[in-house]
Amino acid sequence: MTRIIKIIETKENVPTIQVNNKFIHSKYFPQKDAKTFIDNNAFIYKGKQHMLSYGIGFGYHAKELLRRVDKNCKVYIFDVDEEIFNIGNELNLFEDIKKDNRVELFIGYSKDFMDKFYEKLQLIDDMLVYNPSIEVLPKNMERFKVALKTFSISRTGMSSFRELAQQNYESNIKESSQSIKTFYEKNKFNDKPVIIVSSGPSLDYNVKYLSDFKGEVQIFAAGSALKTLINNEITPDMICIIDAHEIIANQVKGYENLDVPLCFLNTASREAVEIYKGPKYIFYNEPHEENIVIDTGKSVATAILDIAIKGGANPIIFIGQDLAFLNNRTHAKAYSKVHNLDITVPINKEYEKVQGVNGELLDTNITLLYFKTWIENKISEYPNINFINCSNGAKIKGTTYMELEEAYRLIKNNLVLK
């Protein structure tokens, strides 16, 4: 269905735009409202080195944003609505934006657009979402629209999350923990193999082979995978948590007295950190006095990847890192008990698609695709490290896929992995 688009002059003598009876900007004062919008979202861009904004409309809020961000801040503006952008471009409304060397514009839906979107998301903690641009998207952009609206809705709880993270930080720095630097000093794995255990659905299949590796590798586990490992009589060499919420304490309940290092983000669940009695090591994802910054990538598995890389691990092996849904499940079975969540994939719902390790197309979602891109970009930075994917989900660029038994044979025989 063709959209009905109207250009209307306003009381500020600048144009506004109406799409199917919905205004993208104020009918009367688009510039004034843009200032208010940007002022109300100062917490997103203030003091940041990178800024991502979705939705350009006629550019009024983008111009206000550029007046307020730091002079060295890079601003990435995305909008799939090429039709609206072209109208604004014909009206010469974007000249100042295009001339600003801090700005990168990404307009029009394509694979490259999505790749860049995932790439830039990795640089920021929060993004500026201009909801009116989402509301007027054409029908063929419905899936992208839903994904953006979901992100926008989730932002309503971010202020309370920031408060929770601050409370966790204040509690965690009082704990009798050591630094991540000390963890590296006590646990030498330079040029040694490390297996990163995530809680994807294929972990239930592969975990039975992990016991063969004990003594041959270091096993670094996401807290969400700990129950699956212990249920299979496998004790990891390190556990990692980054999530701030109280329920994360369930990941270590019952295993509080393990003599296994717990590496945790400074804002991670204070309840989990408090109850754990084993050795504890705190790390930060921003510059700190100890000068070792762990790039968390916004998930525990990606944080573990950076910990392994910074410790010089080689090769690095993934299991349970599916980045897709398998057997109608989102996670390994034990995940549902730990987090009190249904891990069944809802039916009658459209999903993104990703190529699996066996060439098939698998269902996934925008969040998992973001993590996939993050991992692939991180891998590309370290061509001298061998990355092996022993998960059964999505193909991960830069890794060699093989069954876990084959990886064990290579490691056991000290064969060169390529």
N, C-alpha and C positions, 0 to 999 in steps of 0.2 A: 504494500500500500504506500502510495506516494505521500510524503509529508507536506502539509500546507505551511509554508514559511513566509512570514511578513516582516519587513523592516519598518520600524516606527521611530519617528523623531521624538526626543524627550525634552523635558524642561531644562535640561543641561545643554541642549543643542548638540547632543551626540546621539547616534542611533542605538536602539535596542532591537532585540530580535525575538519574534514570537514563533513557536513551532507547535502546530496543532493546538492552538489556544493556550500554550504554556510559554511564559516568558523566561528566557535564560537569564536576563538581567531585569532590574527594576524597570517598570513602565515609565517612571517619572525621573528617578535619580540614580542611574546605574553607577556613576562614579562615586557618589556619596556612599551607596550601599557597599561598593567594593572596598572602600576604606574600612568600613565597619567590619566586614567579613575578614579582612586581613588582620585588623587589630585584635579581633576575637580569637585568632588562631596563632598568636605570637609565640605560644609555647612550642609550636611545631618547627618554626624556622629560626627563632632567636638563638644566636651564637653557633649556628650549625655551619659545617663546611660543605654539606651537600643537602639539596632540597629537591624533593620530587612533588610535582603537582599534577593532578589529573583534572582535565577540563579547562579549555581556554576560552570558550564562548567568543565574545568580542574583545577579550584581552584586558578588560578593566581591572580585574582583581590581580592579573599577572603583573601589570604595570605597578600596582600598589605593592605587591610582593617584592618586586625588584628595588623599590625605593627603601625597603626596610631590611632586607637581608644584608649580611656583611659583604663588604666590597669584594672579598675573595671567595664568596660562596658560589658553588656551581648549582645552577637551577635547571632541572630537567622537567620539561613540560610535555605531557602526553595527552593525546586526544584521538580517539578512533574516528570521530565524526568529521570526515574530510569535507563533506558538503558544507557544513557550517563554517569550517575554517576557510574554505575558498571564498565564501561570501565576505567574511571579514577581511580577507586578504585583498579582494577587489575594492573594498572600501578604504584600503590603506590604513587599517587599524592596528597592524602589527609591526609597523616599521621600527618603532623604538625597541620592541622586544627582539626583533631579528638582528638589530645592530648591536645589542648588548652581548659582549663576548663571554659573559657568564652563563648564557642561556644555550641549552640544546633543545631543539624542538623535534618531537616525534609525532607525526600526524598520519592517520590512516591505518586501518587494521591490516596486518600482514604477519608472517612468521618472524621477520626481522623486528617488527614493532614489539611483539611479545618477548622475543629474546632480549631486546634492550630494556623492556619493562622489568623483567625478572632481574637483569643485571644491575640496574640502578636501584632496585628495591634493596639490594644487599648493602647499599651504602648508607641507608637511612633507618631510623627507628620508627618514624611515623611519616605519613605523607598527607599533603593537603588535597582534599577531595572536594571539588566543586559540584555538589549534587545536582544543580539544575542542568548541567551538561549530561549527566547520566539519565535524567528523567526523559529527555527528548530523543534519546538514541533510537534509531530505526529498529524494526522487529528482528532483522537478521543479526542484530547485535545483542540479542536477549541474554545469551549465556554470559557474555562479557559484562553486561549490565548487572546481572545477578551477582557476579563475583565482586564487582566494585561496590554494589550496595551492601553486600555482606561485610566487606571491609569497613565501609563507612559506619554501619551499625555497630560493629565491634569497637570502633573508636570511642563510642559513648562511654565505655567502661574503662578507657585508658587513664583517665584522671585518677580513678580509684586504684587502678593498677600501679600507677606511679607512687601513690601513697603506700601501697602494700610493699612495693619494692624498696622504698625508703625505710620502712619499718624493718624489713628483713635485713637490709644492710646494717642498720644500727645495731641489730641483735647479733648478726653474724661476725662483725669485727670484734665483738667481745668474747667470741668463742676461742677455745684453746686450739686454734688451728695454725698451720704453717703456710708459707707462701708456695705458689706453684713453682717458683725457682728451687725451693728446697725439695719439692717432689722430683724434679729433674735430677737434682744432685743425688738423691737416694735411690732413684730408679733409672738405671742406665739402660737405654734401649736404642742407642745410636747404631744404625745399620743392622738392627735386629727386626725380625718380623713382628708386626702388631695386627691383631684381629680386632676390628671394631664391630661390636655386637649391638645392633638396633632391634627394635621390637616389631618389625614388619611381619606379615603373616607367614613368610617362608622360614622364619626362625624356628617354628615348630617342627619343620622337616629337617633343617640343617643342624639343630642343636645336638642331636645324638652323635654327630661326628666330631664335635668339639673336644671331647675328652681325649681323643688321640693326640691333640696338639699340646696338651699340658706339658710344660717343660721345654717345649720347642719354640713357643711364641709367648708374647704378652697378650692377654685378653683384656681389652678395655670395653666395659659395658655401660650402655645407657641404664640409668636407674630403672627405667620402665621394662628393661629386659632381665633384671636381676632375678625375679621370681622364676622365670622360665629356666634360667641357668641353674639355680639352686635346686629346683625340682628335678633336674637331670644330673645332680651331683657334680656340678661344675662350679668352682669358685673362681671368679674373675681376678685379675691382677689390679684392676682399678675400676671404680664406679664413678659415674659422673651425673650430676644434676644441674640444671640451670633454671627450671621453671619456678616461679615465685609462689605458686598457690599452695595452700595448706595440705591439699590432698596428696601432694608429692611425698609427704611423710609416709604414706602407705607403701611406697616403693622400698623403704628400708625397714619397715616394721616387721619384727620377727627375725631380722638379720642385724640388729643393732650392735652386736658384739663381734661381728666379723673383723678379723685382723687384715682388712683390705683398705687401701687408701680410698677415701672419698674426696674427689675433686669437685668443688662447687663454685658456681658464679657468686660473686659477692652479694647479689640480690636474690639468690635462690631461697626456696622455702626455709624459713628459720625453724619451723617445726621439724623438718627432716634433719637439718644440721644439728639441732639440739639433742635429738634422741639417739643419733648415731655415736657410738662410743669408740669406734676404730680411729685410725689416723685420718686427719682431715687437712685438706689443702685448699686454700681460697685462691681464686683467680679473678681477674678483671677483664672486661672487654673494651676498656678505654684506657688512655695513658695513666699510669700509676707509678708510684715511687719505686716499685721493684723492677720496672722497665720490661716486663714480659707481658705483653697484651695478647689475650686469647680471642681470636675472631670467632665468635659463637655462631654466626650465620643464622641466628634466631632459632636453632634447634639443638638438642643435646647431642645428636649424632654428628652434626657439623662442628660443634665445639670440640668433641673428641677427636675429630679429624685434624683440627688445627693443633690440638695438644700433641697428637702423634707426630705430625709434621715437624713441629718446633722441637721435639725431642730427637729428631733424626731417624725415625723409624723407616725401615725399608726391608721388605715390601710392606705395604699396608693393604689389608684384606677386609672387604666388607661382607658381613652376613646380616640378614634381616633388613637390609637397606633396599627395600623393594620399590619405594617411590611410586607405588601403584597398588591397586586392590587385587588380591588373589583369593580364589576360592570363596568369593563373596564376603571377604573379610578385610578390614582396614588394618588390623594388628594381629599379633600372636594371641593365642587364646587367653593366656594368663593376664594380659593387659586389661581385659574387661573386669576381672576380679579386683585388680589393684586400683583401678580408677573408677569403678562403678559405672562403666559406660558400655553401651551396646556397640560391638565391633562389627555388626552385620551391615553390609553395604545396602542402603535403601534401593529398592527397585523402582522402576517407572520414573527414573530421573536421568537427565542427560549429563554425561560426564565428558571431561577432556579425554583425549586419547594419547597414548604414548607407546612407542615401540618396545616390546619386551626383549629379553635376552635371547629368546628363541625365535624372534622375528614376528611374533604375533602382536596385535594391537590390544593393549590393556586399558581398562578404565582407570582414570586418575582424577586429580582435581588441581586447581590453580596453585594451592599451597604446596603440594608435593612437587609440582613442576618448578616452582620457585626454588625449592631445596635442591632439585636435580641440577638446575642451572648453576646454583651456588657451588655445589660439589664439583661440577665439570670445570667451572672457572678456576676454582682452587687447584684442582689437579693440573690444569694447564700451566700453572705457575711453577710447577716442580717436575720438569721433564726427566730429572735424574732419579726420581722415585718410581718404583714399580707399584702400580695400583691394580689390585685384583678384585673383581666382583664375583663373589660366590653366592649372591642373593639370586632369587628366582623371578624378580620383578622387571623393572625397566632397565633398558640398556643404558649404561653410564659412559659417556664419551671420555676417552682417556684411560679407561680400565681394560684389562683383559678378563674376559668372562671364562670361568671354568668351574667345574664341580668342586666342592670343598675337599673331596677325597683326592683329587688331582693336585690341588694346592698343597695338601699335606705331603704327598709323595715328593713334590719338588723341594719343599722345605726340608723334609727328612733327609733327602739325598744331597742337600746343599747345592741344588742346581740353580743356574742363573735364570731369573724370571724376566721375560721380555714382554 
